């Protein structure tokens, strides 16, 4: 979705630069979707691998974003490597901001989407009042570039909230959920070709690529039992980072995304009548999308997000098990190999805590969480009460080991309690 090349003149007081953005071609949208997929999968992987929690991970990437953005803004023209690195980092950072609101602060996704929509509207309003244009082909001064990158960051956070909210409302799996943003991007492209406002269609498509890329990342990374194909977040991140690198190298050498001369217009010559008609059609599509989401939400379903992030509920029995009963039930119902693996990881974690190797302990705690989650369906089906009891003891282990200021006594107590429930390795 190209935008008109003509834009208001840069104020004399502003430092004028060559274009700081790429040509809006098919390459732009391909690499943008690659970046958003990395934003989803790599944010999930880093949060788990670092073991420091969402807030600390977000702080780390906020600092990284500031450094990368400072380098990008010091340049005087578009450089593919610096530009797309900034997009990748902002994709991860924006995703983390939404995840903090949802997972850490408990803010409903609908409210998050509303807040980010309002923030984006304010950014656009101030940008337009100050610069008299929202076209990204006018990014030839420091103030305009600052507005542009702020808008980009908010669109990533907004797109994350909208995508997750859609999954919550519909209960669709990661594969099926790819279709809605893909179809909407197709409609927006058709309306742009028809003569819709190019600036409006660009930013709508830009927002929609975020849930599309995130859903692709989930589909590739999640296990088959969760509706994915099982590549994992790390493999998915490496795959897409490699694709981004290859594309950036190609664009750097070919300059296929560099604006060399002014374009004469969009795919169709825009007229006021066409623009009004396209705006009406875009509004109708928005209403139809809301209606579809409302309808699917009214149909009984399990939330895809709940399935991914929440523990199942056990309805068998009304009296909670004691520790001795849970240990006996686990030894009777759970595979011995699984229990042996959990004991080994827990023992390793306790030894690392005792020796003062907090980083190593956090890594093994992540191994415990992964092993427990991978066995969840089978163990829960075998004895949901024993699973629920042990699951409730694993949570304190994870939180104590991953605490910002770990308390060795609390860590050792939580780990020893879990070991007692898991029992010894005897028959």
N, C-alpha and C positions, 0 to 999 in steps of 0.2 A: 504494500500500500504506500505508494509514493506520495509525497506532499509537494505543494507548489513551491517553486524555487524562489519566488519573490517574497521578501519579508521586509518589515519596516527597518529603516536604517538604524545602525547602532549609534547610541548617543555619543557625541564627540568625547565625553569624559571617559568612556569605556575603552579598555585596551582591545583593539580589533585583532582577530586571529583568522587563520584559514579554518575551513570547516573542521569541527572536532568530532563529527559523527560519520558513520559509513553511509554509503548509498543504500537506500531501502530496496533491496532486491530479494530474490528468493534466498540467496546466501544469508542475508540478514536474519530472516525468519528461521532458517535451519539452525544457525548457530545460537539464536536466542532460545529456541526450544531445548537445545543441548545444554545451555547454561542453566535453564530452569530445572531440568532434570537433575543436574548436579546439585543445584540448590537444595532439592529435597533429599536426595540420597546421601550426599556428603554431610549435610547438617545432622542427619540421623546417625551416620557413622561416627562423626567426630564427637557428638554428644556422648555416645556409648563408649568410644575408645578412650577418650580423655578421662571419663569417669568423674568429671567435676561438676556435672549438673548443667541444666539449661542456662541459668543466669551467668555462671562463670564462662561458659562457652560463648554466650552472646557478647559478653564483655570482651573476650579475646578477639572475636571477629569484628566487633565495633572498632577496636584499635587497628586491626589489620585493614579494615575498610578505609579508615581515616588516612592511613599511610599510603595505600594504593591510590586513593582518590587525590591525595596531594601530588603524587607523581603524575597522574593523568592530567590534572589541571595546570601543571607547569608546562606541559607541552603546548606548542603553538599550532599544531595541526593534528589530524586524525592519524593515530598509529594503531594498527589492529591489535598487536599484543597487549599494549597498555589498556586500550579501550575494553577489550573483551575480558581481560583479567579483572577489571573493575566491575564489569557486569556479573561475572561469576561470584566474586566475593560479596557483592551486594545481594545477589540472589540467596546466598547462604545466610547472610545477616538478616535480611527481611523475613526469611522463613523462621529463623530463631526468635525474632520479636513476636511473631504471631503465636509460636509454640509456647513462649513464656506466658502470654496472656491466657492461653487455653489450658495448658498443663500445669503451670505454676500458680497463676492467680485465679484460675477457675472461671475466667470470663467466658460467657457463652459465645460460640462462633458467630452467631447472628449479630451480637453486639459488637464483636471485634470487626466484622465486615462493615458495619454501619460507621463505626468510629474511623476506620481507615478510609472509607469512602468520603467522609466529611473532611478528613485531613487532606486527601488528594484534591478535593474540590477547592479547599482554601489555598493550597499550593498553586493550582492552576489559576485561580482568581488573582492572586498576588502577582504571579508571573505575567499574566496578560495585562494587568494594570500597569506594571512597571515597564514591560517590553513591547506591548501591543501585538504579540504573536505567541503562539504555542507550537509553532512549526519547529521540528528538530533540525531542519535545514537552515535555521537562523542561529545555530549555536556557534557564534563567532566572537563572543565576548565572555569575560569571566562571570558576570552576573547571570547571563543566560545559561551558561554551563552549570552554575551552581543550582539554579532552579531545575534544570534538566535532571541532574543526578539525584536531587531530593525527590523529584517526582518518580524516578526509576525505583528508588528504594521503597517508597510508599506503595508503588504498584506491586512489588514483590510481596510485601506484607499483606496487601489487600487480596492479591490473587491466591495466596496461601489460605487466607480465611475463607474466601468464596469457595475454593475447591474443597476444603475440609467440611465446610458447612453443607455443600451439596452431597457429600458422602454421608453425612449425618442425617440429612433429610430423606435421602433415597434408600440407603442401605446397599447401594450398588457396589459390586466388587471392583478392584482396580482395573480389570480389563474392560468391563462395560462402561466404567466412568470416563474412559478416554473419549468415548463417542460424543458426549455432549459438548465439551469445549471445542472439539475438532469440528463438529457440525456448525457451531456458532461462528468459529473463525471462517469457515467456508461461506456462511451467509454474509458476514461483514465484508469479506473479499468481493463477493458478488455485488453488494451494494456500493462499494468503492468503485468498481468497474462501471456501475450504472451511473454514477455521478454524485455519490454522497460526499459530504465534507471530508477531505482527505486527512485533516488533522484529527477530527473526531474518530474516524474509522481506524487510524493508526493507533491511537491510545487505547481504544476498546480492544483491538486485536492484541496489543502489547500486554494488557491485563489478562486476557484469556489464555495467552501462551503459558502463563504461570500454572494454572491448574492442569493444563494439558501436559506440560512437562513433568509436573509432580505425579500425576496419575501414571504416566509412562514409567517413571522411576519406581513407583510402588509396584506396578505390574511386573517389572523386571526383578525387583529386589525381594519381594515377599515369597514365601514358600508356596508350593502348589496347594497345600491345605488352606492357605490364606487367600487363594485366588491368583497368585503370581506364578512366575516360572522358576523362582528359586536361585537367582544369581547372587543375591545378598547385596547389602548396601555398599560394601567395599568394592566388590567386583563391578557393580553398576557404576559407581563413581569413577573407578579407574577407566572403564570402557568409554564413558562419555567425556572424561577429561582428555583422553587420548584423541577422541574424535574432534574435540574443540581445538586441541593443539594442531592436529593435521589441517583443520579448516583455516585456522589463523595463519599457519605457514603458507598455505595456498594463497590466501587473500593478500598476504604480505608480498609474495612474489608476483602474483598476477595483477594486483591492484584492481580486481574486479569489483570491489565495493568502494572505490574512491570516486568522489564527484569531481570530474575533470572540467565539466562545462555545464551551464544551466540547462535544465530540461525545459521542454516547451509546454508541458502540461501533464495531466494524469491520463489514465488509460482511456477515458472518455472526457470529452469537453464538458465541464460542469456548467450547468445553467441553474438559475434560481429555482425553476420549476422542478428540475431533476433533484436538486439538493433537498427541497422540501418533501418531495415524494419519498426519497430515500430515508430522510429523517423519520417520516411517518412509519415506513416499513420497519426501520430499526426499532422504533418504539413498540410496534406490534410484536416483533420477535421477542423483545424484552418481556412483554406482558405474557406471551405464550410460554416463555421459559419459566417465569414465576408460577404460572398455572400448572405446568408440568411438575415442578418441584412440590407445589402444594398438594397435587394429586398423589404423587408417589409417597409423600410424607403421611398422607391419610391412610395409606394401605399398611396394615401391620407388617413390620419388618424389623430385623435386627440391624442396629447401626454398624456400618463397616468400621467406623472409628472405635466404637465400643468393643467390637470383636478384636480389634488390633491392640488396643491399649488397656483393656480392663479385664480383671479376673472373672471367670464364670461364677455363677451362683449355685451353691449346692442346696438342694431342697430336701435331701434325704436325712431324716432324723431331726429332732427338735432340740436335743441336748448336745452341746459341743463336747468333743472328745477331750479327755485328759491327755497329758503328754505320754503316759505309759500306754494308753489305748491307741493313740496315734502311731506310736512306735510299733506296737504289735500289728496294727492294721497295715502299716506300710510294709513290714517284713512279710506279711501274708499276701498282700495284693499287688505290690509293685515289683517289677523285674529286679532281680538281684544285681544285674549289671548296672542298671540306672542308679540304684542306691549306692553301689560301690563308687560310681563316678561322682555323685554328689558328696559322699564322704571324703573322697580324695581331694576334691577341689576345696572343700571347707577346711580340711586339715592343712592344706597348703596355704590357704589364706590366713589361718590362725598362726602358722609358723612365721609367715612374712610379717604379720602385725607384731608378733613377739620380738622379732629381730629388728624391728624398726624400719622395714622396707615398705613404706606406705604406698608408693607407686606400684610396686609389685603386687601388694595386697589388693589395690583397686583393680588391677588388671585381672587377677584371679576372681574377684567378685563379679566382674563382668562375665567371665567364663561360666560362673555358677548361674548367673541370671540367664545366659543364653541356653545352657543345658537344661535348666528348669523349664524355660518357655518352650523349647523344642519338644519336651516330653509332656507338655501340659495336657493335650487332648487324650493321650493314652492313659496317663495316670489319673486324670479326673474321671474318666470312664471306669477305671478299675475300682476306685474308692474315693468319691468326691469329698467325704469328710476328712479322710487322712490328708488328701491333697490340700484342702483348705487350711488345715491346721499347720502343715509345713510351710505353705505359701505365706501364712501370717508370720512365720519365724524367719523367712528369708528376707522379707522387707526390712526389718531392723538391721540385719546384717549389711544389706546394701546401703542403707542410709547412714549407718555409723561409719562404714569404711570409706564412703564417698563424701563424708562431711568436710566442709571447708577447713575446719579446725578439728581434726579427728581426736577422739578421746580413747586412748588405748584400752582403758578399763572397760568402757562401754562396748568397744569392738570385740574384745575377748569374751565378754559376757554373752553377747549376742551369738558369736560363733560357737562357743561352748554349748549354749542351749540348743542350737541347731544340731550340733554333733550328737548330743544326748538323744534327741528325737530320732535322728537317722540311725542310731544304734551302732553296734560294733559290726565287724565283718564276719562274725561267726555264723554258724548254721541256725 
